[in-house]
């Protein structure tokens, strides 16, 4: 897990620089950086979060089945990171060779991880009725395989052979966001909410229907652009939104009236879902092209950025420090991370980005302001991560010195 966390931290630092450069590009200070939208998005999705979930999922699944912590799978780690490096090199160059090689390696790493997690339940002697996040992880990884396949095909003209009738880019985004990340994050909720909130979800029986609603909703949202079918988009949006609202209800209900429970980390994690719902609420404008009310094409181009920085990044500000604390310092005392400064900066930044869609005369100013706030929001979280790494390394060195003095 430590190796995944170190890579996540490195991508975290790069993401700060990339967000700052995006701000300057919007203000025409670095105009050459304007075409890097997908690169900076992938530094967060493939970089920060994929590292985190690949490291955490086997450990959490094994724990809830009473199994020892799985050994580090260096074959998965190496395939994943070599693949990501090739993709981040190939995407800005639009070079099919590193893109295909990178996509293949990430696909292999995901398949190996999926097999590892699928095998965990069969190794357990516990009753098989345990409710945990494992099924969310398996479904999420399955959708990730679809996202990798279609995403790699964007640069290699695979859309035709795959039978994609609509926008292949939307299929890729929907598979990764509504499928992979959404399901994995709910898996984290199921496994870790009792530790985060020090109480159970208000209705654990809701977890199974939420799982099926999320899985079916994600499938419909993926198949909608695949088959250019707007009905599937409507069905998927309703199922996906309803499942997430249900999750928030059973997560918020136990916290009512308990002000100390509303830490910056808990607030960031729960409020982040507002920015998940925002793109779904705009779906009719994109699907039906209602240009007279809102600029549908601009919505389609900008909402993925708002989704990544408003929802994904803000959720990460809470859980990434948690995993660093848990595995670098002290597993039992780990708490959600994040600060109130980051909370306000990331949310005001999301508001500015949405405003940039609607207010055309100052679009560049607002867009650049959003990325500047996001770049600043990274800094206190990055400093906290570095403190946790330093503390963990110091403890490891002290333990090694103590062991050596006893020999």
C-alpha positions, 0 to 999 in steps of 0.5 A: 500500500505504501508504494501506491500512496507514494505514487499518489502523493507525487501525482498530487504535487503534479496536479497542483502545478497543472491546475495553476498552469490551467489558471494561467492559460485561461488568463492568456499567460500560458496560452499554449497550455489550453489544450491540456484539459484531458491531461490534467483530468487524468493526473487526478483520475488515473494518477491520484485516485487509481493509485489509492483505490488499487492499494486500498481495495484488497486490504479492505476486502480481506479485513472484512472477511477475517483474512490477513492483509494481502501481500503487495502485488508488485506485478499489479503495481508495476503494470498500473504505473508503467501504463499510466506513465505511457498514457500520460506521455502519449495523450498530449502527443496523440501518439497511438503507440504509447497510448495502446501500450499504456492502455493495455498495461492498465487493463492488465493491472485492473484484470489482475486486481479484479481476480485478486478481489474476486478470490478473497471471499472464497478464501474466507471461513466466515459466513458469506453474508458479510455486508461490505464494499467488495461487490462495489469494488468488483462492479467498479473495476468491471466498468473501469475495464470498459472505460480503459477499452473505449478510452484507448480506442479514442485515439485508435479509431476503435469506436466503429468496431466496438459498435459505438453509435454515439460519442465514444468520449462520453462512453469513456467518461461515463464508464470511469465516473458513473461506473468506476469511481462512483461505485468504488467511493460507495464501497469506501462508504460501506467499509469505512463510514463506521470508522469515519463517523464512529457510528453505523449508517442509519440503514445498512439494509439499504446497501444492497438496493443502492448497489443494484440501482448504482450498477444498473444506472451506470450501465444505462449511462454508459449504453446511452452514448454507446447506442445514441439512446436518450431514454437510457440516459434519462433512466440511468440519471434517475437511478444513479441520482436516486441511489446517491441521494439514498446513500447521503440520507443514511450517511447524514441521518446519524450525524444530525444534532452532533456538531463535533461530527461535522469535521472538515473532512466529513463536510468535504466528503458529503458536500462533494456530492452536490457537484456530482448531481450538478452534471446529472441535472444538466443532462437534458441540456446536453442530451436534447441540445437545448441551446436556447436556454443553456450553451449545451456544447460548452456544458458538455466540454466543461462539466467533466472538469467541474465533476472532477474538481468539485466532486472527485477532488473534494472527496479525495481531500477527505479520504487521501489523508485518511489512508496516509494516516492509516498506513504511514502513521497509526492505523487505528487513530486515522481520521478523515483529512482536509481543512476548512480552507480547502473546503471553501476554496474547492467549492467556490472554485466549482461555483466559479467554473459553473458561472464561467459557463453562463457568463460569457463576457468574463468566461476566461476570468472566471475559469482561470479563477476557479483553477487558481482556487483549486491550486491553492486548495491543494496546498494545505492538503499536500502539506498534511500528506507530507507531514504524515509521510515524514512521521511514518518514515521517522517511525520506521527509521526509529524501529529499525534503529531499535531493532539494530540495537537489540542485535 
